Amino acid sequence: MDYAGRPVHPVRRKVSDAKAVSTCAKCAGHSFELVLFTPIGASKKLTLVQCAQCGTPVGVLDPATGPLIETLQKQVSPIDDRLNRTATALQA
């Protein structure tokens, strides 16, 4: 029963193996990316989650994660470069 005394009927959902797909509200895109930015008048960077297609912001992460993500990006970049060189050499 709810607060008004009416019976509450459970919502029945179809069980499936399909996963939910996040969708941008503006362009209906399904890819998202993390972007570090400094808000006007602030000194610390924030991590913004935005649509990779149109750039619409969809959320902001804890400011403490910004420097960690920046460090990881610096570590991943050289690895990505080496992988690209390897892939190019294999295609030649």
N, C-alpha and C positions, 0 to 999 in steps of 0.2 A: 504494500500500500504506500502511496505517496503521502505528502503532507496534507493533502486535501481529502484523504481517505479513499481515493480511487485506486483500483487494482493496477499494479504495474506489470506490463507485459514485457518480457525480455525480448530484446531485438535478436532476431535470428539471422545469422550471417552465413552465407554459403562458404564453406571451407574449400580453399583451393591452394594450389602450389604457387600461384602467381604472387609476386611481391609487389608492394605498392611502388609506384613510380612518381618521384617528385616532379612537379611541373611548374614552370614559371607562370605566374598569373598574367604577365604582360604579353609574352610572345609564345607561350606554350612549349618552350624549350625544355629539355630534360638534362642538360649539362650545367653543372655549377662549378665555380672556382673560388679559391680563397685569394683575397687581395689585401695587402697591407697598406694602410693609409693613416695619415695624421689629420685628425679633425682640426678645423680652424680654431685657433686659440689654445690648442692642446700641445703638449710636448711628447706624449706617448703615442705610439702607433697602436691602432686597433686592427683586428682582423675582420674583414667584411666578407660575407658569403654572398656572391652575386651570380646571376645567370651568365653563363659563358657566351651566350648568343647576343643578348641585348644589354647586358650590364645592369639590369635591375637588381638592386640590393634586396636580399631576402632575410638577412640576419647578421648579427654581430657576435663574435666569439669573445670569450674572456680575454682581456688585454694581456694577461700573463702568457698566453699561447702565441702571441705575435712574434716575440723574439725567438721562440723555439722553432716556429715555422720558417722564419727567415734563415736561421742556422741550417735547418734541414734543406732548404732550397739551395743554399750555397754548397752543401755537401752533395746533393743530387745532380746539380748542374754539370760538374766535370764527368760524372758517371754517364750521364745522358750523352754528353759530347763523345765520349769514347765508344759508347754503343752505336751512335750514328756513324762514326768513322768505320767501325767494324762492319756494320750493315752495308755501307757503301763499298768497302773493300770486297765483301762477299758477292756483291752484285756485279762487280767488274770482271 
